[in-house]
Amino acid sequence: MISMDVSSIDLVSSSIIAAGVLLLYFIVISFLNGHLFPILNVGAHPTLKKPPEPSGAWPVLGHLRLLRGPKPFHITLSEMADKYGPIFSIRLGLRRAIVVSNWELAKELSTTHDLAVASRPQMLAAKYLGYNYAMFAFSPYGSYWREIRKFVSLELLSARRLNLLEHIRVSETRASIQRLYKLWADKRDDFTLNTHTSGVLVEMRRWISDLTTNVIFMMIFGKRYSGDDLDKEEARKCQMIFKKFTYLFGANVMGDMIPWLRWLDIGSHEKSMKETSKEYDNLLRQWLEEHHDRQMDSKAQGKGVEQDFMDVMISMLKDANIDGYDADTINKATCSILNIGGAESTASMITWTICLLMNHHHVLRKVEEELDIFVGKGRIVEESDIPNLVYLQAVIKEALRLYPPSPLGGPREVTQDCVVGGYHVAAGTRLFFNVWKLQRDPKIWSEPLEFQPDRFMTTHKNLDVRGRNFELIPFGSGRRVCPGINFGMQMGHLVVASLLQSFQISNPNNEPTDMTVIEGLTISKATPLEIIITPKLSNNLYM
């Protein structure tokens, strides 16, 4: 039961009244001046038409009331595209945005207008959680973004560096398979007297998330997210902070859309961002100090130490100051977004792939048959086997087509007036690529809503996911394409192959897996992913 004292009620009432008075004032002033909010007419061009706009927009709020749910944002925008076309305009409060859901327009924007749409809007999450826009994924386009992205691409996500870090991906994946086997063994022992089946029910979302986060943690911080390297209290803190962090980055914040209502902090998002930022920074400062101390100790003892990414950044940045950001801030911000973003998007990809396989047993059987042919059951699958597992690769592509980790990509900001698809788009407009809709275009994909990996063995065999084929851009395209594509694909292939080689998986009670999505930094499964697992290999291969 929620209770509120009289003073609290008076305070809330006063805030609402004040907001209402301000709202009325702005509306009256705008109408007296002959237009409704100047921001809506910025960049108007006398000869070129503007993109179509859905009806039903309200003063000040724009189309927000149409976008508030219960359907996810990308689904609502997809339905609008059916009515208004592959490019249309919406008003998010006082912010105008265009939504593009067509591969030809995506190509035009990512090539002809790539520089004009390479920036990010200034948003409260990027300010408070992103070290005042020091997280390069949310930084505006410019010299700082170019320098940090180049550094990350070379020192962590290049093919050379990823090859050197193969042992982390392999060892963590095998350790996770072993833990899953132990979980099966423990549960089987508990129920063996009451059941005739050898399979046990497990919840896979946590297993997938722990695995991808452990790999990222080892690459960046040199320690595991869960296990012996973090005590239980520190692990609990990490889990709590990461959960809040990803939720807040995906939240629709009123202050971003109607800046003069920011002081109300509707939903308490800004307060939560400030608190979460402090909590996460405390962890990062602790880990940064540990790395500094370790480097000093190894130097004093004349010993070398295997460097993780945070070590590399300490060595390379030293006393650097880039666009006003000091070395420690750059290090914390960069490690933070690589950690959260890399783990979340990879876990999303693996989770939806398994969900789709659980609902399409004929596809699952074909992947298992391919593993039997090219790997067998006498050894553990290796990364070197992946090039031979072409059907598995097709399955991952098809999962990314239907369930891209970020269905609207990251929001962009147009920095120069441009003409897109014959429509005038003014500088200051926000841009969303509706990848969810784009990758389900019936003009490109036969039976676009169906899970059919075979299409990537035949008609779409040559399509890649790395941003060069605009019909399939689950990781974005142009200058802002995700730099971690190679890592994500390596992890996805290895984890799915390892799981399916090691265990027979099936649905509880033969019921279909629920595919309901929830939004955040990436799209997640709304309900637990429960499956029945049964080991397929000899016991010694799990040890």
N, C-alpha and C positions, 0 to 999 in steps of 0.2 A: 504494500500500500504506500502511495506517495503522498507526503504531507508537505505543506508550505506555510510558513508563518505570514502574518499580515504585512510585515515590512517587505518580504520577498515579493508578495503579490503586488504591492504598491510600486516596487521597483520595476517589475516586468511590465505593469500597466503603463507606467510613465514612459518606458522605452518604446512600447508599441505606439503610444500616442505621439511621441516625438517623431518616430519614423513615419507615421501617417501624415503628420504636418509637413515634414520635409518632402515626402512623396507628392503631396498635393501642391506644394509650392513649386517644385520642379515642373510638374505637369502644366500648371497654369502659366508659368513663365515661358515654357516651350511653346505652348499654343499661342500666346500673345505675340511671340516672335515669328509666328507663321510656320513653324515646323515642330516636329516632335523629336527632341534631343538631337543636337547637331551631330553627335557621333554616328548617327544612323545614315547621314548624308555625306560623310567625309569621302572624298575621292570620287564623287559622282561625275560621270562623264556625259557631256551633252549629246554625243552621237551614238555611243555604244550602249547596248542594253545590259542590264544587270541580271544575274542569275535569278530564276524563278524562286519565289518565296512561299512557303506554306501559309495558308490562311490561319486565322485564330490567334495571331500574336497580340499580346496585351501591352499597353504602355508600360515602360520601364522593365517589366518582367520578360517581354518578348515571348519566345516560345517555351519558356521554362515549364509552364504548367502542362504542356504536351509531352514533356520529356521526363517527367518525374516518376514514371513507372506505372504499373508494376513490371513492365517489360524492360530488359536491359537497354541501355542507351543505344548500342549499335543495332539492336533489332528494330527499335522505333525508327531510327534513321534509315534503315533498310526499307521499311514499309513506306516511308516518305519518298524514297527514291523510286519506288514502283509508281507513284502518282506524279512526282514532279521531275523525274528524269535523273540522269547520271551526275548532274551538277546542280545543286540548289543552295539557297542561302537560308540561314536561320539566325535568329537573334537570341543569344544567351545573355539575358539581362540587357545590359548596354553594349555588349560585345557582339559584333557581327562575325559570322563564320560561314564558310562554304564547306559543303560535304561532297566529296568526289567518290564515285563508286563504279568507275568504268576504266578499263585498262588503257584505252587510248589517251584519256585525259590524265591518268596517272603517269603515263610515259611522257606526255607533253610537259607536265609539271616537274618531272624528275630529270628532264633533259633541257629543253628550251628554257624553262623558268626555274631550273634547279637552284641557282644562286638566290633568286628572289624569294624562295620558299624554304630556305635552309635554316631559318632561325626558329627560336622557341619563344612563346609568349612569357611574360613575367607573371608567375603565379606564386601564391603564398607557400605552397608545398615546396617549391624549388628554393624559395627564400629561406624558410625556417629549417626544413629537413635537408636541404641541399647546400648548406654552408653559403648562403647568400649567392646562389647560382654558380658555386664552384664545382658542383657535380657536372661534368662535361656533357652528360646525356641531356641535361636540362638547361645548359648554358646557351645564351644567344650566340648566333653565328659571329665569329670574329677570330682574332689572333689567339686568344686564350683557348677557345674550343679546338682550333686547328692543332695547336701545339700539344695539348693533353691527349687528344684523340690519336695523334700520330705516335706519341709516346706509348700509349696503351696498346695500340695495334702492333708495335714492334716488340715491346718488352713482355707482353703477356699473351696476346692473341694471334701472333704471327704463326705460320705453319712450323717454322723452326722451333719456336718456343713451345708450342703445343706438343710437338714430337718429343722434346726434352721432358715434358711433364706427363708423358703417357703412363709412366709407372704409378702416378697418383690416381689417374682415372681407373686403371686396371686394379690396383690394390684395394681401393675403396669400394669398387663394384664387387669384387670378390668377397671382401669383408662383409658387405651388406647381404650378399647371397648366403654367406655362412650364418649370419644372424637370423635370416629368414628361415633357414633350415633348422636352426636351433629352436626358433619359435614354433615351427611345425612339430619338432620332436617333443618339446615340452607339452604342447597342447595335446598331441596324440597320446602321450603317456597319461594325461589327465582323463581322457575320454575313451581310451582303448577298451575298457571293460564294458562300456555301454554302447558301443557302435561297431559296425562291421566295415566301415569305410576307413581308408587310410588318409583321406584328405581332411584338412582342418581349415576353418574360416579365419582369415586375417584381413585387417584393414590396411590397404596399400598406400593411401595418400601420405601418411606419416613416413612410411618406409621410403617412398620416392623422394619426399622433401628432405629427409635427413641425409639421404645419399647424395643428392645434388649439392646440398649446402656443405656437406663435409668435403666434397671435392673442391668446391670454390674456396672454402676456408683454408684448406691445405695449400692451394695455389697462391692465395693472397696473404694469409696470415701465418702459415706454417703450423697450424693446429686444427683439430677437428671441432666441429660445432657440437657434436654429441659424442660421448665416449670418454676415454681416460684423460684426454688433454684438457677438458674443461670440468671443473667440479660441478656438482648438481645445481648449486645455487647460481653459478655463472651461466650454465646451460639454460636454466629456467628464465633468467633475465634476458638472454639472447632471444629465446623463443617468444617471450612476451613483447619485447621491443620490435622484433621483426614483424610480428603480426600487426601491431599498431602502425608501424612504418608503412607497410604495403597497403593497409586500409586507407590511411590518410593520403597517400599519393594518388589513390584512385577515387577519392571523394570529390563530389561536386561542391565547391566552396562558394557560398553566396558572395563573399567579399571579392572574389575574383571576377564575378559577373556584374555586380552592382557595387562598385568601390565605395560609394558614399553610405552604404549600409554595413560596411565592414566593421564599424565600431560596435554593432550589435552582436557580432560573432555568432550568428544563428547556427545552431548545431554544435557550438563550442569547438569547431575545427581548429581555429587559430590557437586557442589555448592548448589543445591537445598536441598540436604540432610543436609548440614551444617546449612543452614538457617532454615529449618523446625525443626531440632533438637533444636536450640536455642529457637524457638517459643514454642515448646512443653515443653521444660524444664522450661521455665518461668511459664507456667501454673502449672506444677507439683510442682515447688518450692513454689508457692503461696498456693496450697492446702496442701502441707506438713507443711508449717508454720501455717496454720489455724488449722491443727490437733494438732500440738505441743501446740499452744496457748489454744485450747479447753481442752486438757489433763491437762495443768497446772491450768486452771481455775477450772475445776472439782475437782482436787486434793486440791486446796486451799479452796474450799467450802465444801469439804468432801462429794461430791455427786458422784454417779456412773454415767456412760454414756454408752449407747449402742455402742459397738465398731464395726466399719467397718474394712475391711482388712488392710487399711493403719494404723489404730490405733493399730491393732494387731502386725503389723510389727515393729512399733515404740517401742512397749513394749517388744517384743521378741529380737529385734536386739540391741537396746540401742546403745552402743559404739562399736559394733562388727566391725571387719575388716576381711573379708573373701577373701583370695587370692588377696589382694590388693585393694578390693572394700570397701569403707566406708559404714556405715549404710544408709545414705541418698541416696547414689547412688543405692544401692541394692533395697531400697524401691521404688524409682522412676522408676527404670528399670523394676522391677517385676510388679508393679501396672500397668505400661504402657502397657506391652505386654498382660497381662491378660485382660485389658480393650479393647484394639484394637482387639486382636485375638479372644477373646470370643464373642464380639458383632458382628464382621464381619462373623465368621463362622456360628454362630447361625442364623443370618439374611439371609445368603446365603441358608442355609438348608430350612428355612421357605418359602422364596421367590420361590425357585424352586418347592417345594411341591405344593404351590398354583397354580403356572403356569401349572404344570402337571394335577392338578385337573380341571383347567379351560379347558384343552384340552381333558379331558376324563370324560364327564358328567356322564357316567354310574358308574364310580368309585366314583365320588362326591356324587351321590345319595346313594350309599351303606354306605358311611361314615355318611351321614345325617340320614339314617335309623338306624344305630347303635347308634347314639347319641339319637335319639328319644326313642329307646328301653331302654337304660341303664341310661339315664339322664332325658329325657323328656323336656318339655318347661315350667315347673312350677318353676324351680330353675336354678341357674347358675352352669355350670360344675365345678367340683372340681378336684384337683390333685388326690384325692383318687378314682376318677372314672376311671382314665387312665388304670389300670390293666384290667378292663372289656372291654375296647375299643380296642380289639385285631386287628380289621381290620384297624383302624386308625394307630396302631403301624406298621402294614404291609405296609401301604401307605408311612409312613415316611422312613422305610427301603428301599423301592423300589425307592423313590426319592433320597436317599443317594447313592444307587447303580448307578443310571443313572447320577446324578449330585453331585459327592462328592465335598465338599467346596474347597478342595485343590487337584486338579486332579493329580498333580505330587508329592504330599506330600511336606515336606521340603527337600531341597537338603542335602544329606549326604556326608560324606567324609570317604573313606576307609583308616583306619590307619594301617592295617597289610595286607601283601600279603595273598591272599586266593584263593581257587578254587571254583567257582560257576558254577553249571551246566556243569562241565567238562572244564570250561574255566579259565585261569589264570587271576586274577584281581590284579593289582599292588597297593600297598599302595600309597596314594595320588590321586587315581582316585575318581571322584565324582560319586554319585549314585542317580538315580531317580527311584522311584517306580511309574510307570505309572498306577495309580489306575483307571483312566478313562478307559483304555484299559483292564486292568485285570478284572474289574467288568462287562465287556461286552463280556466275553469269551464264544463263542457258545458251547464250550465243557462242560461248566458248566451250562450255562443259556439257556434255550430254548427261541427262539425269543428274543435274548439279547437286541435288540434296542427298544423293546416295553415296555411300562409302564404297568406292570401286577402285582399289589400288591398281587393277589391271590396266587402267587408262594410262598409267605411267610406264607400262611395258609396251604400249602400242602407239596410240594417237598422240599422246603427250610425252613420249619417251625422252625427248631432248630438253624438256623444260627443267629449269633449275630453280632453287629457292633463294639464290644469292643476290636478288635484286636486278638481274639483267633481263629476265623475262617478266614483263609487267602483268601478265595474266596470273602470276603466282608470286606474290611478294609478302609472305608471312613475316619477314624480318625487315620490311621497309625497302626503300630504294633511294637512289640519289646520294647526295652528300651525307644524309642522315641515316643511311642504312646501318643496321645494327653491326658493330664490329665483331661481335661474338658468335657469328653464324657458324664458323668452323667448329668452335668448341661445342656449341649446342648440338650440332649434327653428330659429332663424334660421341658425345655422351648419350644422345638418344639411341643411336644404333647399338652401342655397346650394352647399355642397360637393358633394352628390350630383348636383344639377342640373348643376353646372359639369363634373364628371367625365364624366357620361353624354352631355352635349352635345359635349364635346371629343374623346372617345375611344370607339371600339367596344371593348367588353370581352368576353372569352370565357375559358372554362376551359382550362387546359393539358390536352392529350390528351382533351378532352371528359369529364374525370372530375369527379364532384361535389365541391364544396367541403366540406372537413371542418368540422363544427360543434361539435367538442369544446370545452368551456369550462373555464377555470381561474378560481379565485376570488382576489380581492384587494380593493382598495378598490372596484373594479367588477369585473364578469365580463369576462374577456378571452378571445380566441381562443387555444387551446392551441398551434396550429401556425401557420406563416406563411400569409399570405393572398397567394398567388401567382396572378396573372391575366395574360392576354395583352392588351396594349393596342395599338390602331391609331388614329392620328389621323383625325378625320372632317372637320375644318374646313380652310379654306385656310391656308397657312403664315403669312400676315401676322397672323392672329388669335391666334397663339401668341407674338407678339413684344411 
